[in-house]
Amino acid sequence: MAPIGVVINGATGKMGMETVNAVCREQDMALIGAACRRERGPTLAVPDGNEIPLSTNLDDLLQQTRPDVMVDFTNADTCMAAASVAAAYSINLVLGASGLTDSHLQQLDALANDYNVGIIFAPNFALGAVVLKHLAEQAAEFFDYVDIIESHHEAKIDAPSGFSLALAKSIGDRKRFTRNIPERENLPGTRGGEYNGVTIHSIRMPGRSAHHEVIMGAPGQTVSLRHDTLGRDCYMPGVLRCIREVVKQPGLVVGLEKILGL
């Protein structure tokens, strides 16, 4: 079989470069193009010493390369614009952009149906984080209180993280949890954000990558589940799995857990 042709949008960013290296190591994939926001020249050097087309004009790049899959690690606005362009060329999409909302997902679902392409959006590509979400969903029904503490680097553009919000919704959609309301909140916002009784606290500071902890409480006991991202390489098995899966079936899939069968 011919290798899966891949273009990466946001290829010169931190996650993009990690994905460049990962795709180039796979024998069943071929990195054939890259897009970025700022002009950096016409080509991008890849690990094997070759060069691939690099462009700030995604439309021109996709017409030139005609990939099977576009991987996007940008922001919500850039991602949605890129998704519309790529879907119109019948290119399947693997999306990891920050800040996608329910409204964006509805638009992506329409794109998948209109152009008969596969689209996978994952708030988190780390296999351990997806396992954390699965375990938390199983355990939360036995507890009355749930708090989520998430921390990321200081430059992250959104809070809470997309994954912690997805986590809160997956738990909070199952039942209403108890949320303590103090008689006095001496500093507004101290109790954090809330989704159906699930409280989310966001930390942003240098030296952090991506860390999520779920603390569940009931009278006389607590259970804590935690996942720590120690390097961006942890996302790559999930990204590669999604590239292989997205070409197999059209439609929108939200969450790596669905690809893993959890």
C-alpha positions as CSV (number, residue, x, y, z in Angstrom):
1,M,0.0,0.0,0.0
2,A,1.1,3.6,-0.7
3,P,2.1,5.5,2.4
4,I,-0.4,8.0,3.9
5,G,0.5,11.5,2.6
6,V,0.5,14.0,5.5
7,V,0.6,17.8,5.6
8,I,1.1,19.5,9.0
9,N,-0.5,22.9,9.6
10,G,1.4,24.8,12.3
11,A,4.5,22.7,11.5
12,T,7.0,25.2,12.9
13,G,5.4,25.3,16.4
14,K,6.4,23.1,19.3
15,M,3.8,20.5,18.7
16,G,4.1,20.8,15.0
17,M,7.9,20.1,15.0
18,E,7.3,17.1,17.3
19,T,4.8,15.8,14.8
20,V,7.1,16.4,11.9
21,N,9.7,14.2,13.5
22,A,7.2,11.5,14.5
23,V,5.6,11.2,11.0
24,C,9.0,11.0,9.4
25,R,9.9,8.0,11.5
26,E,6.9,6.0,10.3
27,Q,7.3,3.7,7.2
28,D,3.6,3.8,6.4
29,M,3.5,7.7,6.3
30,A,5.1,10.3,4.1
31,L,5.3,13.9,5.2
32,I,4.8,15.8,1.9
33,G,4.2,19.4,3.0
34,A,4.1,21.9,5.9
35,A,2.3,25.2,6.6
36,C,3.1,27.9,9.0
37,R,1.9,31.4,9.8
38,R,5.2,33.4,9.3
39,E,7.3,33.4,6.2
40,R,10.3,31.0,6.7
41,G,11.3,30.2,3.2
42,P,9.9,27.8,0.6
43,T,11.1,24.5,2.2
44,L,11.4,22.8,5.6
45,A,14.3,20.4,6.4
46,V,13.1,17.1,7.8
47,P,15.1,14.5,9.9
48,D,16.2,12.4,6.9
49,G,18.0,15.4,5.4
50,N,15.5,16.0,2.7
51,E,13.3,19.1,2.3
52,I,9.5,19.4,1.9
53,P,7.4,22.3,0.7
54,L,6.7,25.0,3.3
55,S,4.2,27.7,2.8
56,T,2.1,30.4,4.5
57,N,-0.6,29.8,1.9
58,L,-2.4,26.6,2.9
59,D,-4.7,26.6,-0.1
60,D,-1.7,26.6,-2.5
61,L,0.1,24.0,-0.5
62,L,-2.8,21.6,-0.5
63,Q,-3.4,22.0,-4.2
64,Q,0.3,21.3,-4.8
65,T,0.7,18.3,-2.5
66,R,-2.8,16.7,-2.3
67,P,-2.3,14.8,1.0
68,D,-4.5,12.2,2.4
69,V,-4.4,13.8,5.9
70,M,-3.8,17.3,7.3
71,V,-2.7,17.5,10.9
72,D,-3.5,20.8,12.6
73,F,-1.8,22.1,15.8
74,T,-2.8,25.8,15.7
75,N,-5.5,27.8,17.4
76,A,-9.2,27.7,17.1
77,D,-9.7,30.4,14.4
78,T,-6.8,29.2,12.3
79,C,-7.8,25.6,12.6
80,M,-11.4,26.2,11.5
81,A,-10.3,28.2,8.5
82,A,-7.8,25.5,7.6
83,A,-10.4,22.8,8.1
84,S,-12.8,24.4,5.6
85,V,-10.0,24.6,3.0
86,A,-8.8,21.1,3.5
87,A,-12.2,19.5,3.6
88,A,-13.1,21.1,0.2
89,Y,-10.2,19.2,-1.3
90,S,-11.5,15.9,0.3
91,I,-8.5,15.8,2.8
92,N,-9.1,14.0,6.1
93,L,-8.3,16.0,9.3
94,V,-6.6,15.3,12.6
95,L,-7.1,18.3,14.8
96,G,-5.4,19.2,18.1
97,A,-6.0,23.0,18.1
98,S,-6.6,24.8,21.4
99,G,-9.9,26.5,22.1
100,L,-12.4,24.6,19.9
101,T,-16.0,25.1,21.2
102,D,-19.2,23.1,20.8
103,S,-20.1,25.5,18.0
104,H,-16.9,24.7,16.2
105,L,-17.5,21.0,16.6
106,Q,-20.9,21.4,15.0
107,Q,-19.3,23.1,12.0
108,L,-16.7,20.3,11.8
109,D,-19.5,17.7,11.8
110,A,-21.1,19.5,8.9
111,L,-17.8,19.7,7.0
112,A,-17.3,15.9,7.5
113,N,-20.8,15.2,6.2
114,D,-20.7,17.7,3.3
115,Y,-17.4,16.6,1.9
116,N,-17.4,12.9,3.1
117,V,-14.1,13.2,4.9
118,G,-12.9,11.8,8.2
119,I,-12.2,14.4,11.0
120,I,-10.8,13.5,14.4
121,F,-10.5,16.1,17.1
122,A,-8.8,15.2,20.3
123,P,-8.6,17.6,23.3
124,N,-5.6,15.5,24.4
125,F,-3.5,13.0,22.4
126,A,-1.7,11.5,25.5
127,L,-2.7,7.9,26.0
128,G,-2.3,8.3,29.8
129,A,-4.6,11.3,29.9
130,V,-7.3,9.4,28.0
131,V,-6.9,6.5,30.5
132,L,-7.3,9.0,33.3
133,K,-10.5,10.3,31.8
134,H,-11.8,6.8,31.4
135,L,-11.0,5.9,35.1
136,A,-12.5,9.1,36.4
137,E,-15.7,8.5,34.6
138,Q,-15.9,5.0,36.1
139,A,-15.2,6.2,39.6
140,A,-17.0,9.5,39.9
141,E,-20.5,8.0,40.2
142,F,-19.5,6.7,43.7
143,F,-18.5,10.2,45.0
144,D,-20.3,13.4,45.8
145,Y,-17.6,16.0,45.2
146,V,-15.2,16.4,42.2
147,D,-12.5,18.9,41.8
148,I,-10.2,19.1,38.8
149,I,-6.8,20.9,39.1
150,E,-5.0,21.5,35.8
151,S,-1.8,23.3,35.1
152,H,0.0,24.4,31.9
153,H,2.7,26.8,30.8
154,E,2.2,30.5,31.2
155,A,1.7,31.1,27.4
156,K,-1.3,28.8,27.0
157,I,-4.1,31.0,25.5
158,D,-7.1,29.4,27.1
159,A,-8.3,28.4,30.6
160,P,-9.4,25.9,31.5
161,S,-7.7,23.6,29.2
162,G,-9.8,21.9,26.5
163,F,-9.1,18.5,28.1
164,S,-10.0,19.5,31.6
165,L,-13.3,21.0,30.3
166,A,-14.0,17.8,28.3
167,L,-13.2,15.9,31.5
168,A,-15.6,18.0,33.6
169,K,-18.4,17.6,31.0
170,S,-17.9,13.8,30.7
171,I,-18.3,13.5,34.5
172,G,-20.8,16.3,35.1
173,D,-23.2,15.2,32.4
174,R,-23.7,12.0,34.3
175,K,-25.0,13.6,37.5
176,R,-25.1,16.8,39.5
177,F,-22.2,16.9,42.0
178,T,-22.1,18.8,45.3
179,R,-20.2,22.1,45.3
180,N,-19.4,23.8,48.5
181,I,-20.5,27.4,48.6
182,P,-18.7,29.3,51.4
183,E,-20.6,31.9,53.4
184,R,-18.0,34.5,52.4
185,E,-15.7,34.4,49.3
186,N,-13.0,36.9,50.4
187,L,-11.5,36.9,47.0
188,P,-13.9,36.5,44.0
189,G,-13.2,33.5,41.9
190,T,-11.4,31.6,44.6
191,R,-13.5,28.5,44.3
192,G,-12.7,28.2,40.6
193,G,-14.9,27.5,37.6
194,E,-17.8,25.1,37.7
195,Y,-19.6,22.6,35.4
196,N,-22.6,20.9,37.0
197,G,-21.0,20.9,40.4
198,V,-17.6,19.8,39.1
199,T,-15.0,22.5,40.0
200,I,-12.0,23.4,37.8
201,H,-8.9,25.2,39.0
202,S,-6.4,26.4,36.4
203,I,-2.7,27.1,37.1
204,R,-0.6,28.9,34.5
205,M,3.2,29.3,35.1
206,P,6.6,28.7,33.6
207,G,8.0,25.2,33.9
208,R,4.7,23.4,33.4
209,S,3.7,21.3,30.5
210,A,0.3,19.7,31.0
211,H,-0.9,18.3,34.3
212,H,-4.4,17.1,35.2
213,E,-5.6,15.8,38.6
214,V,-9.1,14.7,39.5
215,I,-9.9,14.6,43.2
216,M,-13.2,12.9,44.2
217,G,-14.6,13.1,47.7
218,A,-17.2,11.5,49.8
219,P,-17.7,11.5,53.6
220,G,-14.4,10.3,55.2
221,Q,-12.5,9.6,52.0
222,T,-11.0,11.0,48.8
223,V,-9.6,9.4,45.7
224,S,-7.1,11.2,43.5
225,L,-6.2,10.4,39.9
226,R,-3.4,12.3,38.2
227,H,-1.6,12.5,34.8
228,D,1.6,14.4,34.2
229,T,2.9,15.2,30.7
230,L,6.7,15.2,31.0
231,G,7.4,15.8,27.2
232,R,5.6,16.4,24.0
233,D,6.7,13.0,22.7
234,C,3.9,11.4,24.8
235,Y,1.4,12.8,22.4
236,M,2.9,11.2,19.3
237,P,1.5,7.6,19.6
238,G,-2.0,9.1,19.8
239,V,-1.4,11.4,16.9
240,L,-0.1,8.6,14.7
241,R,-2.9,6.3,15.7
242,C,-5.4,9.0,14.6
243,I,-3.6,9.6,11.2
244,R,-4.0,5.9,10.5
245,E,-7.6,5.7,11.6
246,V,-9.0,8.9,10.1
247,V,-8.5,7.7,6.5
248,K,-10.7,4.6,7.2
249,Q,-14.1,6.1,7.8
250,P,-15.7,9.5,7.1
251,G,-17.4,11.5,9.8
252,L,-16.5,13.4,12.9
253,V,-14.9,11.7,15.9
254,V,-14.3,13.7,19.1
255,G,-11.9,12.3,21.6
256,L,-9.0,9.8,21.4
257,E,-10.8,7.5,23.7
258,K,-13.2,6.6,20.9
259,I,-10.3,5.7,18.7
260,L,-8.9,3.5,21.5
261,G,-12.3,1.9,22.1
262,L,-12.7,3.1,25.7
